[in-house]
Amino acid sequence: MSDLLAIDVGNTNTVIGFFEGNSLVATGRITTVRERTSDEYVLLLKELLTIKKRAPESVSDVIVSSVVPSQDYALKAACRDAFGVEALFVAPGTKTGMKILYDHPGEVGADRIVNAVAAFEEYGGPAIVVDFGTATTFDVISERGEYLGGAICPGPMISADALFSRAARLARVDFQRPERVIGKTTKESIQSGLFYGVVGMTEGLIGRIQEEMGVHEVRVVATGGLAPLFAAASPVLAHVDCDLTLKGLRILHNRNRSR
């Protein structure tokens, strides 16, 4: 049974998963650096696998989802040098098994398609995937497993950075869930606005999406590094799956293995 390395290159972090068959047995996360060379990737990937007690030489296949095109060539070359394999990049033409009902399907980010495929496979439809990343994305899947589209919003940290950089008298605070919504200090007020602003936006958009879909029930799956934090504050975020993208990459690899 082949061992698969799944790599999700995001704008802020690159998440890596090691599969033995269909089982995700190790994960890791590195900072995305847009000027990273192929040699640097070779060192990082091999070192990360060693730290996770996985043998680099056991990697027989690699699949990549990337939203940072400037790193695609370096990562492709690194997979050849490190593992002796040609990495499969999720791109237009990749066999997904999902009908994309977008006006221009090639515009949809690879990570959004991967998440949609995984959500339908794991949870069924209709479904909404909320990915709390650099951007907060909402991806909508029909009952028949069609990708309907979605919404893209500034991510929590982008909103926080914009607030602190544009408001001269507001000091930077830690991003965390405050004890109450009504802040009694400036720090508490900022934390409340940042945190519960995201929660309110998320719940509001999910409600509007569900209304537009005309369905009474929809499965909502939260993913991304901050998903557990927000899900704890909102019953709407019923399912939390921080490995959703990696699972989707494994599914797409299986669907494209013979190609």
PAKENU-282160 format. One record per atom (N, C-alpha, C, O): z, x, y. Coordinates in steps of 0.05 Angstrom, whole numbers, padded with zeros to 5 digits, always signed. Layout:
PAKENU-282160
ZXY ...
END
This chain:
PAKENU-282160
+00000+00017-00024 +00000+00000+00000 +00000+00018+00025 +00017+00036+00027 -00019+00013+00044 -00022+00030+00067 +00000+00026+00087 +00011+00004+00090 +00007+00047+00102 +00027+00046+00123 +00012+00044+00150 -00006+00060+00155 +00019+00025+00166 +00005+00019+00191 +00023+00026+00215 +00046+00020+00215 +00010+00039+00234 +00023+00044+00260 +00011+00025+00280 -00013+00026+00285 +00027+00008+00292 +00018-00011+00313 +00028-00001+00340 +00052+00004+00343 +00010+00000+00359 +00017+00011+00385 +00009-00010+00407 -00014-00018+00408 +00028-00018+00423 +00024-00037+00445 +00028-00022+00471 +00051-00017+00479 +00006-00016+00485 +00008-00001+00510 +00010-00021+00533 -00010-00034+00540 +00034-00023+00545 +00038-00040+00568 +00038-00024+00594 +00036+00000+00594 +00040-00038+00616 +00039-00025+00642 +00064-00008+00647 +00062+00012+00661 +00086-00016+00636 +00111-00001+00640 +00120+00015+00615 +00126+00038+00617 +00119+00002+00592 +00127+00015+00567 +00106+00012+00546 +00090-00006+00546 +00106+00031+00528 +00089+00031+00504 +00107+00027+00480 +00125+00043+00475 +00103+00005+00465 +00120-00002+00442 +00105+00005+00416 +00081-00001+00414 +00119+00017+00398 +00107+00027+00373 +00121+00015+00349 +00146+00015+00349 +00106+00006+00330 +00118-00005+00306 +00106+00007+00281 +00082+00012+00280 +00122+00012+00261 +00114+00025+00236 +00117+00004+00214 +00139-00005+00209 +00095-00003+00201 +00095-00023+00180 +00091-00010+00153 +00074+00007+00149 +00107-00018+00133 +00102-00012+00105 +00093-00038+00093 +00109-00056+00088 +00067-00039+00087 +00056-00065+00079 +00058-00084+00102 +00048-00078+00124 +00070-00108+00097 +00073-00127+00119 +00100-00127+00131 +00107-00144+00148 +00117-00107+00124 +00144-00105+00134 +00146-00086+00157 +00139-00062+00154 +00157-00095+00179 +00162-00077+00202 +00188-00062+00197 +00210-00075+00197 +00187-00036+00193 +00210-00021+00184 +00221-00003+00206 +00243+00007+00203 +00206+00002+00228 +00216+00019+00249 +00201+00012+00275 +00177+00007+00274 +00215+00013+00297 +00203+00009+00323 +00213+00030+00343 +00234+00042+00339 +00197+00035+00363 +00204+00054+00384 +00191+00046+00410 +00173+00030+00411 +00201+00058+00432 +00191+00051+00458 +00190+00077+00475 +00210+00091+00477 +00167+00082+00488 +00164+00104+00506 +00153+00094+00533 +00141+00073+00534 +00158+00109+00554 +00148+00102+00580 +00117+00106+00581 +00107+00126+00571 +00103+00086+00592 +00074+00089+00595 +00069+00107+00619 +00078+00102+00641 +00054+00129+00614 +00046+00148+00634 +00016+00148+00635 +00003+00155+00615 +00005+00141+00658 -00024+00137+00660 -00040+00163+00659 -00064+00163+00655 -00027+00186+00662 -00041+00212+00661 -00034+00227+00636 -00040+00251+00634 -00023+00214+00616 -00015+00228+00591 -00040+00238+00576 -00059+00223+00574 -00038+00262+00566 -00061+00273+00551 -00059+00267+00521 -00038+00258+00512 -00081+00271+00507 -00081+00266+00478 -00061+00285+00464 -00048+00276+00445 -00059+00310+00472 -00040+00328+00460 -00011+00318+00464 +00005+00321+00446 -00005+00307+00487 +00022+00297+00492 +00027+00273+00474 +00049+00270+00464 +00007+00256+00470 +00010+00233+00452 +00015+00243+00423 +00032+00232+00409 +00001+00263+00415 +00005+00274+00387 +00034+00282+00384 +00047+00275+00364 +00044+00297+00403 +00072+00307+00401 +00092+00283+00401 +00110+00282+00385 +00088+00265+00420 +00106+00242+00422 +00106+00224+00397 +00127+00217+00387 +00082+00218+00387 +00081+00200+00364 +00093+00213+00339 +00108+00200+00325 +00087+00238+00335 +00098+00252+00311 +00128+00254+00314 +00143+00250+00294 +00138+00261+00338 +00167+00265+00341 +00181+00238+00338 +00203+00237+00326 +00169+00217+00349 +00182+00190+00347 +00184+00181+00318 +00205+00171+00310 +00163+00185+00303 +00163+00178+00275 +00184+00194+00259 +00198+00184+00242 +00186+00220+00266 +00206+00237+00253 +00234+00227+00259 +00251+00226+00241 +00239+00220+00284 +00265+00210+00292 +00272+00185+00277 +00295+00180+00270 +00252+00168+00273 +00256+00143+00259 +00255+00146+00229 +00256+00127+00214 +00255+00171+00220 +00255+00178+00191 +00231+00167+00176 +00233+00157+00154 +00208+00169+00189 +00183+00161+00177 +00164+00185+00178 +00162+00199+00198 +00150+00190+00156 +00133+00213+00154 +00107+00208+00168 +00093+00189+00161 +00100+00224+00188 +00074+00220+00202 +00050+00221+00184 +00031+00206+00188 +00052+00237+00162 +00029+00239+00144 +00025+00213+00127 +00004+00210+00114 +00044+00195+00128 +00041+00171+00113 +00025+00149+00128 +00017+00129+00116 +00020+00154+00153 +00004+00135+00169 -00025+00135+00160 -00038+00156+00161 -00035+00113+00151 -00062+00111+00141 -00080+00094+00159 -00104+00095+00157 -00068+00078+00176 -00083+00061+00195 -00068+00059+00221 -00043+00060+00221 -00083+00055+00243 -00071+00051+00269 -00086+00028+00283 -00110+00028+00283 -00071+00010+00295 -00083-00011+00312 -00069-00010+00339 -00045-00006+00341 -00085-00014+00360 -00075-00011+00388 -00083-00035+00404 -00105-00044+00404 -00063-00045+00419 -00068-00064+00441 -00061-00050+00467 -00039-00040+00470 -00080-00050+00485 -00075-00035+00510 -00084-00050+00534 -00106-00062+00535 -00067-00050+00555 -00075-00061+00581 -00078-00039+00602 -00078-00044+00626 -00079-00014+00592 -00081+00009+00610 -00106+00025+00601 -00104+00044+00586 -00130+00017+00610 -00155+00029+00600 -00156+00059+00603 -00169+00073+00588 -00143+00070+00624 -00145+00098+00629 -00132+00115+00606 -00138+00139+00604 -00116+00102+00589 -00103+00116+00567 -00117+00113+00540 -00109+00125+00521 -00137+00096+00539 -00150+00089+00514 -00162+00114+00500 -00158+00118+00477 -00177+00130+00516 -00191+00153+00504 -00171+00173+00493 -00174+00183+00471 -00150+00179+00509 -00130+00199+00501 -00116+00189+00476 -00110+00205+00458 -00109+00164+00474 -00095+00153+00451 -00113+00153+00426 -00104+00158+00404 -00138+00146+00430 -00157+00146+00408 -00160+00175+00396 -00160+00178+00372 -00162+00195+00414 -00164+00222+00405 -00139+00232+00392 -00140+00246+00372 -00116+00223+00402 -00090+00231+00390 -00087+00220+00362 -00077+00234+00344 -00097+00196+00357 -00095+00184+00330 -00112+00200+00310 -00105+00203+00287 -00135+00210+00319 -00152+00227+00302 -00137+00253+00296 -00136+00261+00273 -00126+00265+00316 -00113+00291+00313 -00087+00289+00297 -00081+00306+00280 -00071+00268+00302 -00044+00266+00290 -00045+00255+00262 -00030+00264+00244 -00063+00235+00257 -00063+00221+00232 -00090+00222+00217 -00092+00213+00194 -00110+00232+00230 -00137+00233+00217 -00149+00206+00213 -00164+00202+00194 -00144+00187+00231 -00155+00160+00229 -00168+00152+00255 -00161+00162+00276 -00186+00133+00253 -00198+00120+00276 -00182+00095+00282 -00182+00076+00267 -00169+00095+00305 -00153+00072+00313 -00170+00048+00319 -00191+00051+00332 -00161+00025+00310 -00175+00000+00318 -00162-00011+00343 -00138-00016+00344 -00178-00013+00364 -00169-00024+00390 -00176-00054+00391 -00199-00061+00386 -00156-00070+00398 -00162-00099+00402 -00179-00102+00427 -00170-00094+00449 -00202-00114+00424 -00222-00116+00446 -00240-00139+00440 -00239-00150+00418 -00257-00147+00459 -00277-00168+00453 -00293-00160+00429 -00303-00137+00427 -00295-00178+00410 -00309-00172+00385 -00290-00168+00362 -00298-00169+00339 -00264-00163+00368 -00245-00161+00347 -00241-00189+00333 -00239-00209+00347 -00240-00189+00307 -00237-00214+00292 -00208-00223+00295 -00190-00211+00284 -00204-00245+00309 -00177-00256+00314 -00170-00280+00297 -00147-00285+00292 -00190-00295+00289 -00185-00320+00275 -00175-00342+00294 -00166-00363+00285 -00178-00338+00320 -00169-00358+00340 -00192-00363+00360 -00203-00344+00371 -00198-00388+00364 -00218-00395+00384 -00207-00392+00412 -00185-00403+00418 -00221-00377+00429 -00211-00372+00456 -00225-00391+00476 -00248-00388+00482 -00210-00411+00486 -00221-00431+00504 -00216-00422+00533 -00204-00437+00548 -00225-00399+00540 -00223-00387+00567 -00251-00387+00578 -00270-00383+00563 -00254-00392+00604 -00281-00392+00615 -00296-00365+00610 -00320-00365+00604 -00281-00343+00612 -00292-00317+00606 -00273-00303+00587 -00255-00289+00596 -00277-00307+00561 -00258-00297+00540 -00252-00267+00543 -00229-00258+00536 -00271-00251+00552 -00266-00223+00554 -00246-00215+00575 -00237-00192+00575 -00239-00234+00593 -00219-00228+00614 -00190-00229+00603 -00172-00219+00616 -00186-00242+00581 -00159-00245+00571 -00148-00218+00561 -00161-00205+00545 -00124-00211+00571 -00112-00186+00562 -00108-00185+00532 -00101-00205+00520 -00111-00162+00521 -00108-00159+00492 -00081-00167+00482 -00078-00180+00461 -00060-00160+00498 -00033-00167+00490 -00029-00197+00489 -00013-00207+00472 -00042-00212+00507 -00039-00241+00507 -00051-00254+00482 -00040-00272+00470 -00074-00244+00474 -00087-00254+00450 -00070-00247+00425 -00066-00264+00408 -00060-00223+00424 -00044-00214+00402 -00019-00232+00399 -00011-00240+00378 -00006-00237+00422 +00018-00254+00422 +00011-00282+00413 +00027-00294+00397 -00011-00293+00422 -00019-00320+00414 -00024-00322+00384 -00015-00341+00371 -00038-00302+00373 -00044-00302+00344 -00018-00301+00328 -00014-00316+00309 +00001-00284+00337 +00026-00281+00323 +00043-00306+00325 +00055-00315+00305 +00044-00319+00348 +00060-00343+00352 +00050-00366+00335 +00066-00380+00322 +00024-00369+00333 +00013-00391+00317 +00018-00385+00287 +00024-00404+00272 +00015-00360+00279 +00019-00353+00251 +00049-00357+00243 +00054-00366+00221 +00067-00349+00261 +00095-00350+00255 +00108-00377+00260 +00126-00385+00245 +00099-00391+00281 +00114-00415+00289 +00097-00440+00289 +00107-00462+00292 +00070-00438+00286 +00053-00461+00287 +00047-00469+00316 +00055-00456+00335 +00033-00492+00318 +00026-00502+00345 +00032-00532+00348 +00038-00545+00328 +00031-00542+00372 +00025-00528+00397 +00048-00509+00404 +00071-00514+00397 +00041-00488+00419 +00061-00468+00426 +00056-00456+00453 +00033-00456+00463 +00077-00446+00465 +00075-00430+00490 +00090-00404+00485 +00113-00404+00477 +00076-00382+00491 +00089-00356+00490 +00096-00347+00518 +00078-00346+00535 +00121-00340+00522 +00129-00329+00548 +00137-00300+00544 +00156-00294+00530 +00121-00282+00556 +00126-00253+00553 +00137-00242+00579 +00124-00241+00599 +00163-00234+00577 +00176-00223+00601 +00171-00192+00602 +00188-00177+00592 +00149-00185+00614 +00142-00157+00616 +00139-00149+00645 +00153-00160+00662 +00122-00130+00651 +00116-00122+00678 +00107-00147+00694 +00116-00151+00716 +00090-00162+00681 +00084-00189+00691 +00096-00209+00671 +00099-00203+00647 +00103-00233+00681 +00112-00254+00662 +00088-00271+00656 +00077-00283+00674 +00080-00272+00631 +00056-00287+00624 +00064-00311+00606 +00083-00310+00590 +00049-00332+00610 +00051-00357+00594 +00025-00361+00580 +00004-00364+00593 +00025-00362+00553 +00001-00366+00538 +00004-00391+00520 +00024-00395+00507 -00016-00407+00521 -00015-00434+00510 -00033-00436+00486 -00057-00430+00487 -00022-00446+00463 -00038-00449+00439 -00037-00479+00431 -00016-00491+00431 -00060-00489+00423 -00061-00518+00415 -00051-00522+00387 -00044-00503+00373 -00049-00547+00380 -00039-00554+00353 -00058-00543+00332 -00050-00537+00309 -00084-00540+00339 -00104-00530+00320 -00106-00500+00320 -00123-00488+00306 -00090-00487+00336 -00091-00458+00337 -00111-00446+00356 -00121-00424+00351 -00118-00461+00377 -00137-00452+00397 -00122-00440+00420 -00101-00450+00428 -00133-00418+00432 -00121-00406+00456 -00131-00422+00480 -00155-00421+00486 -00113-00436+00494 -00122-00454+00516 -00122-00440+00543 -00136-00449+00561 -00107-00419+00546 -00104-00406+00572 -00075-00402+00579 -00058-00400+00560 -00068-00401+00604 -00040-00397+00611 -00035-00391+00640 -00051-00400+00658 -00015-00376+00646 -00007-00369+00673 +00004-00341+00674 +00015-00331+00654 +00000-00327+00697 +00010-00300+00701 +00026-00300+00726 +00017-00308+00747 +00051-00290+00724 +00069-00289+00747 +00080-00260+00750 +00079-00245+00731 +00090-00253+00774 +00103-00227+00777 +00127-00226+00758 +00142-00245+00755 +00130-00203+00745 +00153-00199+00728 +00179-00197+00743 +00179-00192+00767 +00202-00199+00730 +00228-00198+00743 +00232-00172+00759 +00242-00174+00782 +00224-00150+00748 +00229-00124+00762 +00210-00121+00786 +00217-00109+00806 +00185-00132+00784 +00167-00131+00807 +00178-00148+00829 +00178-00139+00853 +00189-00171+00823 +00201-00188+00843 +00225-00175+00856 +00228-00176+00881 +00241-00162+00840 +00264-00147+00851 +00256-00125+00869 +00267-00122+00891 +00237-00109+00861 +00227-00086+00877 +00215-00096+00903 +00220-00084+00924 +00200-00118+00903 +00189-00129+00927 +00210-00138+00946 +00208-00133+00970 +00231-00151+00936 +00253-00160+00953 +00267-00137+00967 +00272-00138+00991 +00273-00116+00951 +00289-00094+00963 +00272-00077+00982 +00282-00066+01001 +00246-00075+00977 +00229-00059+00994 +00222-00073+01020 +00216-00059+01040 +00222-00099+01020 +00213-00114+01044 +00235-00125+01061 +00231-00133+01084 +00259-00127+01049 +00282-00137+01064 +00301-00114+01071 +00316-00104+01053 +00301-00105+01096 +00315-00080+01103 +00345-00082+01099 +00357-00061+01094 +00357-00105+01102 +00386-00107+01101 +00396-00114+01073 +00421-00117+01069 +00379-00117+01054 +00387-00123+01027 +00388-00098+01009 +00367-00086+01005 +00412-00091+01000 +00414-00067+00983 +00406-00074+00954 +00409-00096+00945 +00397-00054+00941 +00388-00057+00913 +00413-00062+00895 +00434-00049+00898 +00410-00081+00877 +00432-00088+00858 +00422-00087+00830 +00398-00087+00825 +00440-00085+00811 +00433-00086+00783 +00421-00113+00775 +00431-00134+00784 +00400-00113+00759 +00389-00138+00750 +00405-00148+00726 +00403-00136+00705 +00420-00169+00730 +00436-00180+00708 +00442-00209+00713 +00438-00219+00736 +00452-00223+00693 +00459-00251+00696 +00486-00253+00710 +00506-00242+00700 +00487-00266+00733 +00513-00269+00747 +00530-00291+00734 +00520-00307+00718 +00555-00291+00741 +00574-00310+00729 +00569-00338+00739 +00575-00357+00725 +00557-00341+00763 +00553-00368+00774 +00527-00367+00790 +00517-00346+00798 +00516-00391+00794 +00492-00394+00809 +00497-00391+00839 +00481-00378+00853 +00519-00402+00849 +00526-00401+00877 +00540-00374+00882 +00564-00372+00877 +00526-00355+00893 +00538-00329+00898 +00557-00330+00921 +00553-00344+00941 +00579-00315+00919 +00600-00314+00939 +00598-00288+00955 +00613-00285+00975 +00581-00270+00947 +00576-00245+00962 +00546-00241+00963 +00531-00255+00949 +00537-00223+00980 +00508-00218+00982 +00498-00207+00955 +00476-00215+00946 +00513-00190+00942 +00505-00180+00916 +00502-00202+00896 +00482-00204+00882 +00522-00220+00894 +00520-00243+00876 +00497-00261+00882 +00484-00271+00864 +00492-00265+00908 +00470-00283+00916 +00443-00271+00908 +00425-00286+00899 +00440-00245+00911 +00415-00232+00903 +00411-00234+00873 +00390-00241+00863 +00433-00228+00858 +00431-00230+00829 +00425-00258+00820 +00409-00262+00801 +00437-00278+00833 +00432-00306+00826 +00403-00313+00831 +00390-00325+00814 +00393-00305+00855 +00365-00312+00862 +00345-00299+00843 +00326-00312+00834 +00350-00274+00836 +00331-00260+00819 +00332-00271+00791 +00311-00277+00779 +00356-00274+00780 +00358-00283+00752 +00351-00313+00749 +00334-00320+00733 +00365-00330+00764 +00360-00359+00760 +00334-00368+00772 +00323-00389+00766 +00323-00351+00790 +00296-00357+00800 +00276-00355+00778 +00258-00371+00775 +00279-00334+00761 +00261-00331+00738 +00265-00354+00718 +00246-00365+00707 +00291-00361+00713 +00296-00382+00694 +00284-00409+00704 +00272-00423+00688 +00288-00415+00730 +00277-00439+00741 +00247-00440+00740 +00235-00460+00733 +00235-00418+00747 +00205-00416+00746 +00195-00420+00717 +00176-00435+00713 +00209-00407+00698 +00201-00409+00670 +00203-00438+00660 +00184-00448+00648 +00226-00451+00665 +00229-00478+00656 +00210-00497+00670 +00199-00515+00657 +00205-00493+00696 +00187-00510+00711 +00158-00507+00701 +00145-00528+00697 +00149-00483+00696 +00122-00479+00686 +00118-00490+00658 +00098-00502+00652 +00138-00486+00641 +00136-00497+00614 +00134-00527+00615 +00118-00539+00600 +00150-00540+00632 +00149-00569+00635 +00122-00579+00644 +00111-00598+00634 +00110-00565+00664 +00084-00573+00674 +00062-00568+00654 +00043-00584+00651 +00064-00546+00639 +00044-00540+00618 +00045-00561+00597 +00024-00571+00588 +00069-00568+00588 +00072-00588+00567 +00061-00615+00577 +00048-00630+00562 +00067-00622+00602 +00057-00647+00613 +00026-00647+00614 +00013-00667+00607 +00014-00625+00622 -00015-00623+00623 -00027-00624+00595 -00049-00634+00592 -00013-00613+00575 -00023-00614+00548 -00022-00642+00536 -00036-00649+00518 -00003-00658+00547 +00000-00685+00537 +00014-00686+00510 +00008-00704+00494 +00033-00668+00505 +00047-00667+00480 +00077-00671+00485 +00087-00664+00506 +00091-00683+00465 +00119-00689+00468 +00136-00665+00460 +00157-00660+00472 +00126-00649+00441 +00141-00626+00432 +00123-00602+00431 +00100-00604+00423 +00134-00579+00439 +00119-00554+00438 +00138-00532+00431 +00160-00531+00441 +00129-00514+00415 +00146-00491+00407 +00144-00470+00429 +00122-00461+00436 +00166-00461+00439 +00167-00441+00460 +00178-00415+00448 +00200-00415+00438 +00162-00394+00450 +00170-00368+00439 +00172-00348+00462 +00153-00343+00476 +00196-00336+00465 +00200-00316+00485 +00199-00288+00473 +00210-00283+00452 +00185-00270+00487 +00183-00242+00477 +00185-00223+00501 +00186-00232+00524 +00185-00197+00496 +00188-00178+00517 +00217-00168+00519 +00235-00181+00508 +00221-00146+00532 +00247-00133+00532 +00270-00150+00544 +00293-00148+00535 +00263-00167+00563 +00284-00183+00576 +00287-00211+00564 +00302-00228+00574 +00271-00217+00543 +00272-00244+00531 +00300-00253+00523 +00307-00276+00529 +00315-00236+00509 +00342-00246+00500 +00360-00253+00524 +00376-00272+00522 +00358-00238+00546 +00374-00244+00570 +00368-00271+00581 +00387-00286+00587 +00343-00278+00584 +00335-00304+00596 +00339-00326+00576 +00346-00349+00584 +00334-00322+00551 +00337-00343+00531 +00366-00352+00529 +00371-00375+00523 +00385-00334+00534 +00413-00341+00532 +00421-00361+00555 +00441-00374+00553 +00404-00362+00575 +00410-00380+00598 +00393-00405+00598 +00396-00422+00616 +00374-00408+00580 +00356-00431+00580 +00351-00441+00552 +00340-00427+00535 +00359-00466+00547 +00354-00478+00520 +00324-00483+00515 +00316-00487+00492 +00308-00482+00536 +00279-00485+00533 +00267-00463+00517 +00248-00466+00502 +00278-00439+00520 +00268-00415+00506 +00281-00415+00478 +00299-00400+00473 +00270-00432+00461 +00283-00437+00435 +00281-00414+00415 +00299-00410+00399 +00259-00399+00416 +00255-00378+00397 +00252-00351+00412 +00237-00350+00432 +00266-00331+00403 +00263-00304+00415 +00253-00286+00393 +00264-00284+00372 +00231-00273+00399 +00219-00254+00380 +00208-00230+00395 +00186-00229+00404 +00225-00210+00397 +00218-00186+00413 +00197-00169+00399 +00185-00151+00411 +00192-00174+00373 +00172-00159+00358 +00146-00175+00355 +00129-00168+00339 +00143-00196+00371 +00120-00213+00368 +00093-00199+00370 +00075-00203+00354 +00090-00181+00390 +00065-00167+00394 +00059-00149+00370 +00036-00147+00361 +00079-00135+00361 +00075-00117+00338 +00066-00133+00313 +00049-00125+00298 +00079-00156+00309 +00072-00173+00287 +00043-00183+00289 +00028-00184+00270 +00035-00189+00314 +00008-00198+00318 -00012-00176+00313 -00034-00181+00302 -00005-00151+00320 -00023-00129+00314 -00027-00125+00284 -00049-00119+00274 -00005-00128+00269 -00007-00126+00240 -00025-00148+00229 -00041-00143+00211 -00023-00172+00239 -00041-00194+00230 -00070-00188+00236 -00087-00192+00219 -00075-00178+00260 -00103-00172+00268 -00114-00149+00251 -00137-00148+00245 -00097-00130+00245 -00106-00108+00228 -00114-00118+00201 -00135-00110+00190 -00099-00136+00190 -00105-00147+00163 -00132-00163+00165 -00147-00162+00146 -00137-00176+00187 -00161-00192+00190 -00186-00175+00195 -00209-00184+00191 -00182-00150+00203 -00204-00133+00210 -00206-00108+00191 -00223-00091+00195 -00189-00108+00171 -00187-00084+00153 -00214-00076+00141 -00220-00053+00138 -00230-00096+00133 -00255-00091+00119 -00278-00085+00137 -00300-00079+00128 -00273-00086+00163 -00295-00082+00182 -00299-00052+00188 -00317-00045+00204 
END
